[in-house]
């Protein structure tokens, strides 16, 4: 799949690093038309009789084209290309299997939001058309940015891999791609292997100063208790913000959109570096970036904001460069000579005024402006079926100072963030940035421009934004102290990545300025301290998450089956899931115990890709949050008890309980029809959730299609003679 992407990428990216990002470009190009046709109800996604041959055709045709191009290379070029491919594949596979080797000791999908991620992954994979039905509210289409789940479901289907396994394989693939693309970005700037590796470590593994301080304070003591790895992201107690970074994400193992989008976000960042270097507009490059930007936007919409901001700054800087060049064209003007500039402009007022110069600059820059507009519109044009159905639960942009005052939250929301709080997260990167500013002229020459400073600038803007503004979602109404939790989380995540790249480049530039042995020795010592501080987190975190102490005579079990834990939890549930996966191929609605988020509820649907009438109530509420009818702002409902979408969820949950609890078969059958339920499962969790559950009626309502132990799966359908 990477071959067609490589063939295109190498036309706009100099060097063999195009091979690295070509994999992501290839996946994007192959997956998009399949998704589009399935969204337009033309090609069912489950029709592998078409998709598999298409895949092989693309691979074979791309291979033939690449072979022909390879034959045109000279001996040196062939050797260099093969070397790049071999090294890239070896590094990628090493990282892939290294992650799985660790993940196998803690790959159970039973904690945090792993149920959510797996049900979206398996639901996307077992659907025919998009958007697919919500796994936890079957009557409605999923209202979540599901495209990343579709992409990895597509890879799972092509490989014929069960989703409980492919979940962990997908994480390993994302980890491998995150590091290899990070290496490629910084290597293209620095040509330094060491600092490229450092950049990949900073982006994908490193932790913050808060955790390092906690570690050193408690080393030899209750480290796993006081410095358990999640404390690096929930720094205060209670913590009203989430300060996540990729290193934590990969240890935690939640397959969230912001994790799935990492390879696409980094590919977009790489293309932005190429755009930054280009003096002239390259149409193919801009088409590629627009496509990557659009794809990233439907995997994780926050990517569109961050990448778009960087792109906008690059475009503006190119305009001012063009604007300045127009002035320089006036005879006699020296660069940055304002006195000469003013005098010459005055002398040529009659023939060449400032307005004329601006006009000429705009005319010369017109292709860039036109391209920028198309790029900004690309997500909504390319992925219009997604946006036609998706209704964002974000209702607007809020001003943090006003919100805190009007809700009487002054001093109770950890806002504004204290200096030491921010320093513990960003302090090390900020010091590198400040030192870089002192030597900005030299670094600009060494690093081929100001790109690392641009990344730092955007990171600073994102951090400052989270201190002043917040995205209005469920929390600002239902739990005001957490009003900016998601805003800090998502934008801080990107700020961390950008700071990691910028720091690696600046650290490389600092090294290039050192001439004496003494200065180099001091630098190496300081750099070593920096490396120790930031890489304490992944070492301790991996140990705590995957290799905790075990009781005496106990064994560690290795498995990449994310559902293996169910056998220990309930062998009946496990065998029922296996039977469904073998025998029910069409995605349908199964009723099982319904409950709130973060528990064992929904386990049958999660591990089979089937739908529930309702489940994980809080998550449904989060995805479908809305203001009450006639209300446009939180200011109108401060302190009031209002319905923001939960009543609809509650009503379905009540119906689910009635189906299990009421005696009347006809009333039960009416509820089954209302929610289009095909199967009903009765296991230990159902009996525990619904005490007094009526089992006798199911012999009338349907038939047992699978029975094991104390659990039964009914296919429902009333005999004709007892139908109302």
N, C-alpha and C positions, 0 to 999 in steps of 0.2 A: 504493500500500500504506500510505502514511502517512495517508491520509484517515480511515479508521476509527479509527486511533490518535489522531488529532487530535480527532475528535469526542468521544472518551471523555476524553482528557487535559484538554480545556478545561473540563470539568465540575468538575475538582478543582484545576486550576492557573489562578490568576488571570493575565490578560494573555495576549498572543499568543505567549509563549515556549512555550506548550503545543504549538505547531506544530513546534518543534524536536524535543522528546522524543516527539511523536506518531508520528514515523517509526519509532522503535524499538519503541514500543508496538504499532503496526500490524503490523510484521514479526513480533513475538512472537505476536500474536493470530491472524494468518493461518497461521503455520508450525506452531503447536502442534497443532491438530486433525489436520493432515496427518500429522505425525510420529506422533501417538498411534494413528491408524488403521493406519498402516504398521507400527507396533510390535505392534499386536494382530492383524496379518496380515489386515486387512480391506481396506485400499486399498493396492495396490502403488505405491510412490513413483514408479516409472517410468511410471505411467499418466497421462501428461500430457493425455489426452483428457478427464480429469475435473478435473485440477488447473488447467489453463489456463482453461477456462470458469468455474471457481469464482473464479479471480483476477479475471477481467473482471466477473463479477457483483458481487463485493465492491467493486470500484472504482466501477462505475456506481451502485450503490445508495448508497454513501457520498457520491458526487458529488451525487446528487439531494438527499440529506438536507442536505448542506452548502449547496447552492444555496438550498434553502428557508429555512434558518437565516440565510443571508446576506441574504436579502430582508427579514428582520425587523429588520435593523440600520439605524440612522440613517446619514446621509451621513458624519458624522465617524468612526463606528465602521467603516464600510465602507472608508473611506480608510486608516484605521490598520491594518486587517486586511490589505488588499492591499499596503500598504507593508511590513508584516512579512514576508509571503510572498515578495515580490519581493526584499527584502534577504537573507532567509534562503537562498533558492534561488541568488541570485547569489554570495553568500559561499561556500555549499556547493560550487557548481560550480567556482568559482575555486580553492578549496582542492583539490578533486578533480583537476582538470586540472593544477594546479601540481605536485602530487605525482607524477602520471603523467609529466609533462614531465621530471622528474628521474629517476624510476624507469626510464624507457625507456633510459637509458644504463647501467643495471646491473641489469636485471630478470631475468637468467638464473637459473634455479632449479637451480643446480649445486653450491652450497656449504652449509656448516653443516647445518641440518636441513630444508632446503627439500624434499628428496625425501620426507621423512616427511610434511610438511604437504600436499604435493600428492597423495601417494598416499591420504591420508585424505580429502582434498577430492574427488578423482575417484572414490574407492571409495564414499563416501557418495552421490555423485550418480548412480552407476550401479547402485545396489542397488534391490531391491524392498521389502525389509522390514528393520526394525531390531531388534536391533543387526546391522549388516552383518558379513560375514565379514572377518576380519583380513586386510589386504592382504599381510602378510608371514608369516602362519601360517594358511593358508586353511582348515584343518580346524576352527578355533576362531572364535568371535565376537570382534570387536575388544574389547579390554579397556582402553579409554581413554576419556576424556571427549570424545566425538565430536560433541556436539550443535552446537557452533559450526561445524564443518565441514558438517554437514547444512544449517544456515541459509544459508551462503554458496553451497553447492551448489544449494539451492533457487532462490536469486537467479540463479545461472548458468543453470539450466534454464529459468527464466521468460524470460531474455534470449536463450537459444539461443547461449550463449558457450562456447567450448572452455575446458577447465579450465586449460590452460597460460596462457591469457590472463586468465581470471577470477581466478586467483590474484592477479595484480598489480592488477586492478580492485578486488578485495576489500580489499586493503591501502589503496588510495586512498580507498575509501568509508569505511573505519574511521578513517583519518586525518581526513577531512573531518568525520565525525560527532563524533569526539573533540573537535575544536576548537570546533565549533558548540555542542555541549552544554556544554562548559566555559564558553564565553562566556555562555550562557543562565543557568547556575548563579550565577556571580558578578554578572552584571548584575541578576538578580532581587534580590540582596542590596544591591548598591552603587549601581545606576543610573548607573554610570560606564563609559563606553566604553573609556577607556584602561586602567583596572584590570581590566576584563573581558578585554581583549585580552592584558594581561600574564598573567592567570591561565591563559589558553589556552596561551600560550607556555611558562609554567612547567610545565604538565602534559604537554604534547605534544612540546616541543622542547628544553627547557633541559637543561644538563649540570651536573656537580658541580664543586666547588672543586678536587678532585684534578686534573681535566683542565685547568682554567684555569691552575693553578700549573705543570703540565708544559708547557703551551703557552708561557707567558711565559718559562720557563727555556730553552726550546729554539727560540724564534722566530728565524728567520734561519738555523737550523742544520738538523739532521736531524729535522725535525718529524714527518714521516710515518712515520719509523722508531721514534723514541722516544715519540712521542705519537700513535700510530695509534689511531683512535677506539675500538676495543674495550678499550683500556687504562683507559678511564673506568669500566668495569664489572669488570675483572679488575685490581684496583689493585696488589696485591702479586705478587711473582714467586718461587715459584709462588703462585697465588691459589686458596685453598681455599673461597672463597665467590664467588658471583655477585651483584654489586650493580647489577642492571639497572634501567633507568628507561625510560619510553615513548619519549623522544627517541632513544635508542639502538635501540629496537625498530623504529621506523619507518625508520631508516637501514639497519639490518641487513636487514629485509625478510622475516623468518621469520613465517609465518602461524600462530603458536602460539595455543593457547587463551587465554592471559593477554592477548594482543593482540586477538583476536576478541571478547573479552568487554568490552573497554573501553567501547563505547557503552552496553552494558547496565549495567555497573557505575556509570557516570556518571549514567545515567537513574535508577538506584536511589538514588544520592546526591542527585540533585535532588528526588526524592520524599521523601527523609528530611528535607531542608530544609523542604519544605511541611508534613510531619508535625510537625516541631519547632515551626513557627509556630502550628499549629492548637491551640486550647484544647479543642475538643470533637472527639470521635471522628467521622471521616468514613468511612463504610463503603466507598464506592467507592474512595476514596484508599487505604485499607488493602488492598482487593482488588487494586488495581493494583500496589501495592508488593510484596505477597505473590507475585504472578505474576512480576514482574521479578526478585525475589529468587530464586525457584525456577528461573527460566530461567538467570540468571547462575550459579547453583550447578551446573547440568549443563554449562555451557560451561567454567567454571573454578571448581572447588569452593572455592578460597580466597576468592572473592568472597562466598560465603555467610558465611564466618567474619567478614570485615571489615565488611560491611554489617550483618550480624546483631549485631555488637558495638556499632556505632553506634546501631542501633535499640534494643538493650537499654538502653543508657545513656539514650537519650531517654525510654524508657518509665519507667525508674527515676526520672529527674528529674521526670517528670510526676506520678508517685506521691507523691514527697516534696512537690511543690507542692500536691497535693490534701490530703496529710496536714497540711501547715502551714495550709492554708485552713480545715481543720476546727477547728484550735485558734483561729484568728483569729475564728471565728464566736462564740467565747465573749465576751461583752460586755466591752468595756473593754480588751481586749488590743491593743496596738499592734504593728505588724510589727517583728520583730527585737528587741522589748523583752523580754529573758529574765526580768527581774525581775518585770515585770507578768505575764508568762506563768505563771511559777511561782506567784505569789500567786493569780491567778485560778483556776488549775487546782486549787489547794489548797482554795479557797473552794467549789468546785463538785464536790468529791470524791464527795459522796453521789449526785449526779445525773448527773455527767458526768466519769467517770474517764478516765485516759489510755487504758485498754483500749477504752472506749466510743468515744473519738475515733478510735483506730486502726481499730476495726470499721467506723465510719461512713466513714472514708476508703477502706477496702477495698471496701465496698459501692458507694460512688460510683465507684470505679476499676475495678469488676468488668468492664465492657465492654472496657476497655483490656487487662486481663489475659487475658481470653478471646481477644481478637483477637491478642495477642502469641503465644499458644500456637499458634493456627491458622497464623500467619505462619511460625513456626519449623518447623511440620510441612509447609508448603506444597511444598517440593521433593520430599518423599517421597510425598506424595499425588498431586500433578500429574504427576510423572515416575516413577511406580512401575515402569513397564517398564524404564526405564534402570537403576534401582537394583536391580531384581530380577536383572539379568545382570552388573552391574559388580562386580568384586571389587578393592577398592583395594589397591595394592601397599604402601601405608603400613600398617605393622603396629602402630603405637602411638605414644605420646609419650614421649620420653626426656628425662632431666635432664642437661644438658650437663656440669656439673662432675663428676658421677659417671662419665659415659661417658669423659671425658678421663683421669681418674685410673685407672680400671680397665683402660683400654687403653694405658696408659703413653704418652699423647700430650701430656703437659704440655710446653708450649713448642714443639710441632711442628705445631699445627693452627691457628695464628693466632687462638687463643681464650684468654682473652676479647679482644675487639677493643680495640685501643689507643685512647687519647683522640684522637690525631691522625688515626687511620684514620677514626673516626666523625666527627670535626670536618670532615674533608675532604668527607664526604658530606652531613652534616646541619648543619654549622656555621652557614651563612648563614641557614637557616630557624630554627635555634635562637636566633640573635641577634634575629631578628624577633619570635619568640615571647616572649623575655625582656623586650624593650622593651614588647610588648603587655601583659604581666602588670603592668608598672608603672602602666599607664593603663587597667586592666581595667574600672573603673567607667565611665569616659567612653566607652570603646570599646563596652561593652555597650549603652549608649544609642544610639550612632551606628549600630552594626551590627545593631540589632534583636535583641539577645540575645548569647549566648555560643557561638553555633554555630562560629565559627572556632576558639575555644579547645577546643571539643569535638573538632574534627577533629585539632587538635594533640595532644590527650590520647590519642586512639586511635592516632595515628602513634607516639607515645612508647611506648604499651603494646606495639605490634607490634615495635618495635625492641628493647625490653627483653625481650620474649618470646624473640626469636631469640638473645639472649645467655644465656638461662637454659635454654631448652628447644629440642628439635628433633623433627621428625617422622621416625620410623624408616622408612627406605626401603632400597633396594638398597645405597646407599653406606656405611651404618653397619656393614655386614657385609663388603662386598667391597673397600672403599677407605676405611677409617676416618677419615683426615685430612679427607675431604670430607663428614663425617657431617652437617653442617648446611647444606650448599650450597643445596639446594632450599628449605629453610626460610627462609634469609636472602633468597634470590632472590624468592620469592613474596610474603612479608610486607613485605619492603623495597620492593617495587614499589608496593604500596598505600600504604605510609607516604609515599613520594615524592609520589604523587598528592594525598593529603590535605594534606600540608605545602604543596604548591603552591597549592592553593585557599585554605588558611588564611592563608598569607603574603600573597596578593594582597588579601584582604579587610582584613587588618591594615594593610598598606601604604596602602590607601585610607583607612582610619580615621585613620592618623597624619596624612595630608595634611589631613583635615578638621579637625584640631585646631590647625593652624598658622595664625597670624593675620598675623604680620609678614612683610615682604618678605625680610628677612634670613634668618629661619628657613625660609621657603619655598625660598630659593635654596640654602641648605645642604642641605635635604632633596632637592631636585632633583639636586644634585651627587652625593650619596650613592646615590640611586636609580639614577642613570646608571651609576655604578661597578658596582652590583649587577647591572644589566642586561647590561653588557659582560661581566662574569665568567661569568654563567650561559649567555649565548648565544654564547660562543666555540665551545662544543662543536658545536652543529648546523652552524655555518658551516664549521668545519674538518672535521667528520665527513662532511658531504655532499661536500665537495671531495675528500676522500681516498677515499670509497667509490665515487663516481660519475664523478669527473673527474680521475683520476690522470694523471700525465704519460704520454704515449704516444710510441712511437718516431718518429723523423723520417719524414715522408711517410706515416705511418699515419693512418687515419681512425677517428673514433668512430662506432660504429653504434648507431642508435636502433631498439629493438624492444620491444614489450610482450608478445611471445611468449616465455614462460618456457622453452620447449623449443627455441628457435632454435639454441642453442649445440650441440645434438646433431649438427646438420648438419656442423659443423666437426670434431666429435669422431669421429663415425662416420656417414657418409651412409647406410650400410646400416641401422643402427639407426633412423635418422630415417625412412627410407622404410618400414620395417617398422611402426613406430609409426603412421604415417599410414594404412597399409593396414588395420591392426587397428581403428583408430578409425572408418574408413569401413565396414568389412565385418563386424565382430563386435560386435553390439549387446548381447548378453547377457553379463553379467559371469561370467567363468569362470576356471579355473586354468591359468596358463601357467608352465611350468618354464623358468627362465633361471638364469644363474650366481648362486649364493648366496654372500654374504660378509658381513663385519661392517659396522658403521655408518659413515656419513660418506663413503662412496666412491661409485662409479658403479654399484654393485650395485643391481639391482631396477629399472633404467631403463625396461624395456619395460612392466612392470606400473604403474610410477609414472605414466607419461605416457599410459596407456590406461585406467586404472581397473581393470585385471585383478588377479587374486590370484596370489601365489607360494606354493608349499608352505612355504617358509621364506626369510627374508632379514633383513638388518640385525640380526644376532644380539643385539648389546648392547641394542638398543631393545626387542626382544622380551623379553629378560631383565628389563629395567627395568619393563615393563608387567606382567609375570607373576611378579615376585619373591615368594618365600614362604619361611618357615622350614621346615627339614626336619621330617618327621613326628615328632610327640612333643615338639618344641622350641617353647617359648612365648616365649622371651626371648633377646636377644643375649648375656646373661650366661652362658647355658649353653654357648655355642659360641665363646667368646673364644679366638682363636689356632688354631682348628681349621679343617681343610679340609672343608667341607660342601657339599652340593648345595642350592642355593636356587632351583632351577628351570631351571638352564642345561643339565642333562643331557638333558631332553626336547628342547630346541632343538637340541642337538648331534646327537641321534639322527636328526632329520629332515634335518639338513645332510648327514649321512653317507649317508642314502638318496638325496638329490639327487645327490651325487657318484657313487654307484653307477650311477644311471640313465644318466649320461653315460659312465661308464668301463667297465662290464662288457660282455662279449661276448654273453652268453646273452640272446636276445630274450624268452624266456619268463620268466626271472627279472626282466628289465627291465619286462615287461608287468605282472607282479605288483606291482612297486613303483609303477608308474603308477596301477594300480587302488587301491592302498593310499592314495595321496594324491590320488585323484580328479583326475588331471591330464588336461586336454583338448588342450593344445598344448605343444610343445617347441620352444624357439628355440635355434639354434646360430649364434653370431656370433663376432667376434674375442675378446670378453671371455670367452666360454665356453671357447674353445680355450686362452686364456691361463690361465684358472682351473683347467681340468682337462686338463693335458697328457696326451696319449694318448687323447683323446676318441674314442669309437667311432662313426663316422658311417654305416658301411655298414648297420648293423642297422635304421636308421630307414626304409629302403625296405620292410622287412617289417612294422614296427610301425605305420606310418602312411603318409600321403601329404603331399607338399609343397603347401601352399596359397598360399605366397608365397615368392618367391626373388628376391634382388637382390644383385649383387656376390658377396661371399663368405659371405653369410648366408642361412639358410633357416629358414622357420617350418613345422613339421610339425603336422598334425592327427593325433593318435595314435588307433589302433584296429586291433587285429590282425584279419587275415582269419580267417574261421571255421575253415578247415582247419588252421591252425597254433595255434589256441587250446588251452590245456591242458584 
